[in-house]
Amino acid sequence: MIKAVIYHNKDGKIKGFKVKGHAGFGTAGNDIVCAAVSAVVYTALGGLDELAGFRNFVERDGYMECHVPDGLNEIESYIADIILKTMVIGLRQIEADYSEYIQLRFKEV
């Protein structure tokens, strides 16, 4: 199962995320749930890099963690939050159809 944790502050602003595990929906290389989650997460990371101006993530097999750095200006911070909230929408949509393979939860930091 893929477990995703979205870190947010008390105001609801997303401060980062962690995604770990493998869905187990299909065989390695043919797992549509893993592929969908990967596509959503990597798109968010690309947006953070190209539009918000930072690359702050750790990646290993079956593991991705990203934190929004302190010191972003107001526009960069706003863009990062919109990108991450869009990522959450995508993960929720996947979870809605494949809840036995992905679990999304939220943690205040």
N, C-alpha and C positions, 0 to 999 in steps of 0.2 A: 504494500500500500504506500502511496505517496502521502506524506504529511507536510502540509504547508502551514507556516505560522506567519502571520502579518503583525508586525510591531507598529503600534501607534501611540501617540501621546494622548493626554486627557482631552485635547481638543479635537481628536479624530484624525489628525495629520499623520500620515504614514511615515514612519521613520526607518523602515527596512523590512526584510522578510527572510525566511529560511524555508527551503524546500528540500526534503530528503526522502530517499527511498525509491523503489521501483513499483510501478502499478501492478505488474503481474497479469495484465489483461491478455497479453499475447506473448509470443516468444521474443527474445532479445532481437531488436532490429525491426520487429513487426508489431510493436505494441502501440496502438493508436492513442491510448490514454497518455502514455509517457511522451509520445510525439506531440500531442496537443499541449500538454503542460510545458514541455520544452519550448515549443514555438511561442507560447504566450510569455514565458519568463525571459527568453532570449530577446524577444522583441522589446520588452520593457527595458532590459539592460542596454540595448542599442539606443533606445530613446533617451535614457538617462545620460548616456555618453554623448550623443550627438546634439541633444536639445537642452539638457540641464548642465552639461559640461563636467560630468564626473564619471569615473570608473572606479567603483569601490565594492568589489565583490570577491568572494572566494568560491572556487569551483573544484569539485572532485567528482569521481564517478558516483552518481546518485545523490549528489549534494550541491546545493547552491545557497549562498548566503550573501546578502547585500544590505548595507546600511547607508542611509543618507548622511553625508558628512556635515558637521557643523560649519558655519561660516559661509554658506551659500547666500547670495543676495536674494532679495524678495522675489524677483522674477524666476530665478533658478529654482528656488524652493517651491514656488507655485507650480512650475512646470513638472518638477519631480513628483509632487503630490498627485497631479492629474495623471501622469504616466502610471504611477503605482496604483492609483484607484482604478484605472482602466485595466491594469493587470488583474486586480482582484475581481473585476467583473468577469473577465475571461475565465479565471479559475473557478468562480462560482458557477458559471455556465457548464463547465466540464463536470464539476461536482454534482450538479443537478441531474445529470444523466448517468454518471458513473460513480456514485457515492460509495460503492463497495471497493473502489480502487483509489480514491483520493479523498482526503479529509482536510478541510480548511478551517483554521481557527485563528482567533485574534487575541493579542496580548498587549496590555497597556504597559508602556515603559516610561 
